[in-house]
Structure formats: structure tokens, C-alpha cells
């Protein structure tokens, strides 16, 4: 049976704008009839996979997500003295292996080397591209069809293994995500406020006190509930049975999710926060979020203690109603009460 690892995380943020909508205001969602502050799962995953914490733990196993595969190859070929026509042809044929190229009539030939959609290339696939380019540059020729088989179904990229890959034109190389990430939601009702600000020109005279720029930006504060569910068996399959890499990946993802903040408006708000509470669950029972604990918004002064109590009680309610298999395990880290440590949590999650 499949083993699932579930993380229930509470993280408190002071006034900030972590994840903006199309108007520049913090993203929100209605839950339980009231507006909550929200951070999208896409924002969270990008912050995690591009963080120093993730890179330090898993260097060499992280893929690259881009549309600019073709233009980058073209520039490399031109820098090595390959003729423009041949460079365009080689770059286009390689990029086409990963997705359909743009065909904008008003764009340049180099711009049309971009792939229409973002594609996630593993380190192994990137290495195969570089090896092929070295041969083509040395022999001053184009690639033959056999050499263009660059995609790999068993490439060991931890971010692809965790978050999946979809190639519309090459579905046989798709990867099912082993990790599911919910949007982080505030546990209480929120009112987004506006910060009116001005900027003064340093070279204005002392008598000129007017501003050189005026603007406003939204901000809000919330205690967020985040939920992550990982299929350990699928992660192991996606990483070709490499148990050591699975353990490293689980440790890195967990530490990153607890300590890395989304990058929105960081220079304006310094919105860096570490999780103050996490409940980790491990076992073969079907996973479920505990978000129902917050459908009725948390109110009052000590919202942090209330939120922890609600999570614990909701977990107990589900266990009482649905039962619990003997192999189900749980570990809690509560920063405020001093219970649990990060290292013990990482050991629990990874084993």
C-alpha cells in the first residue's frame, strides 16, 4: 500500500504582500463566508524549489523550468562560431523535442525559438544537450534524428519528481507529481489595507518638499495554515528507486516549507517567517487535509494557541470517526511550547 506523508503547518506573517493578484493586492479567498488571506501553491512551490536551502541540499538534482531553451542554445552555438542559419536550425530542432515552438509573424527568428509553454528539463537532459552540442560544434554539422532523442523518462530531477512534468507533445515523458500542495489560507478573517507612500527626489532643493512619486500598495497579516501531501512510494518510483535521494528530498522539502517565504514585496515588508507549529503524519491511510478546522474563522487575541488546538482536535475527530490503522504515526513540533525539534521532525519524515 502507498505510504503518505502529510504536513500541517502554521506560519504567522506580519503585514506583508507575499503573493499578488493582477491588481497588485494580496491574493485572497472566501472560506466559511469570510475573506481570508491566500498564498497560491504555485507561489509556494517556486519559492521552495529556487531557494538556497533546497539548492544546498540537492545540488545537481534540480531541473530548469524555462521557455528559452532554444534561444540559449542558439546563443551558445553563435558564440562558438557556428553559422547563423545552422545555429537556428540546430537550436530549433533541439527545442522542439521539449515542446512546440512559437510562430509569431512579427518576431525574429531567434525569438521564435522559444517554446510556447514552460518546460521542465532535468539535469540529465541538459547534460545530453551539452554533449550533443559539443559534437555538433566540433564536427560543424546538424544533428541526425537519433541524436535528437534527448528526453529521458527516468531522469533523476527531484523537483520534477515532486511537482510533476507535463509535455503535451510527448506525453510518454510526463511525470506524475508525488507532492500535492494546497494554497495557504489565513485561519482568521482579513481586511486588506492600503499603504499610501511617496518618494522624494534627493536632488530637489530644500524648499522643494514635493514628492517625485506617489503610489499605494496593499498589505495584510495572517496566520496561515498550509497543507502538503507526499506519496512516498511515487516519489521513490520517480527517482528510480534511489532511497538515499528520496530521504534527502523529503528532508529538504520539509525544511524548505518551514523556513522559506514567498518572495513577494520582500524589500518593502521583510516578510520572513518560520513555521511556529507543524503536525507531520505518516502512514498508509488515505490522506486528508485539516482545513475544516478553520471553516469557522479563529477569533480573539491568542489565535496561534487556538489554531493549534483546533488542528489537534480535528485530527482526533477524524481518527475517532474513521478509525486509524496501527501503522499510522504522528510527530508535532511546537515552537511556542518547546515541544519537538526540526532535526527530529526531519528524521521522522524521511525514514
HUPE-V335201 format. One record per residue. N is the residue number from 1. SS is DSSP state (a for helix, b for strand, c for the rest). Layout:
n = {N	N}
ss = {SS	SS}
//
This chain:
n = {1	2	3	4	5	6	7	8	9	10	11	12	13	14	15	16	17	18	19	20	21	22	23	24	25	26	27	28	29	30	31	32	33	34	35	36	37	38	39	40	41	42	43	44	45	46	47	48	49	50	51	52	53	54	55	56	57	58	59	60	61	62	63	64	65	66	67	68	69	70	71	72	73	74	75	76	77	78	79	80	81	82	83	84	85	86	87	88	89	90	91	92	93	94	95	96	97	98	99	100	101	102	103	104	105	106	107	108	109	110	111	112	113	114	115	116	117	118	119	120	121	122	123	124	125	126	127	128	129	130	131	132	133	134	135	136	137	138	139	140	141	142	143	144	145	146	147	148	149	150	151	152	153	154	155	156	157	158	159	160	161	162	163	164	165	166	167	168	169	170	171	172	173	174	175	176	177	178	179	180	181	182	183	184	185	186	187	188	189	190	191	192	193	194	195	196	197	198	199	200	201	202	203	204	205	206	207	208	209	210	211	212	213	214	215	216	217	218	219	220	221	222	223	224	225	226	227	228	229	230	231	232	233	234	235	236	237	238	239	240	241	242	243	244	245	246	247	248	249	250	251	252	253	254	255	256	257	258	259	260	261	262	263	264	265	266	267	268	269	270	271	272	273	274	275	276	277	278	279	280	281	282	283	284	285	286	287	288	289	290	291	292	293	294	295	296	297	298	299	300	301	302	303	304	305	306	307	308	309	310	311	312	313	314	315	316	317	318	319	320	321	322	323	324	325	326	327	328	329	330	331	332	333	334	335	336	337	338	339	340	341	342	343	344	345	346	347	348	349	350	351}
ss = {c	c	c	b	b	b	b	b	b	b	b	b	b	b	b	b	c	c	c	b	c	c	c	c	c	b	c	b	b	b	b	c	c	b	b	b	b	b	b	c	a	a	a	a	a	a	a	a	a	c	c	a	a	a	a	a	a	a	c	c	c	c	c	b	b	b	c	c	a	a	a	a	a	a	a	a	a	a	a	c	c	c	c	a	a	a	a	a	a	a	a	a	a	a	a	a	c	c	c	c	b	c	c	c	c	c	c	c	c	c	a	a	a	c	b	c	c	c	b	b	b	c	a	a	a	a	a	a	a	a	a	a	a	a	a	a	a	a	a	c	c	c	c	c	a	a	a	a	c	c	c	c	c	c	c	c	c	a	a	a	a	a	a	c	b	c	c	c	c	c	a	a	a	c	b	c	c	c	b	b	b	c	c	b	b	b	c	c	c	c	c	c	b	b	b	b	b	b	b	c	c	c	c	c	c	c	c	c	c	c	c	c	b	b	b	b	b	b	b	b	b	b	b	b	b	b	b	b	b	b	b	a	a	a	a	a	a	a	c	c	c	c	a	a	a	a	a	a	a	a	a	a	a	a	a	a	a	a	a	c	c	c	c	c	c	a	a	a	a	c	c	c	c	c	c	c	b	b	b	b	b	b	b	c	c	c	c	c	c	c	a	a	a	a	c	c	c	c	c	c	c	c	a	a	a	a	a	a	a	a	a	a	a	a	a	a	a	a	a	a	a	a	c	c	c	c	c	c	b	b	b	b	b	b	c	c	c	c	b	c	c	a	a	a	a	a	a	a	a	a	c}
//
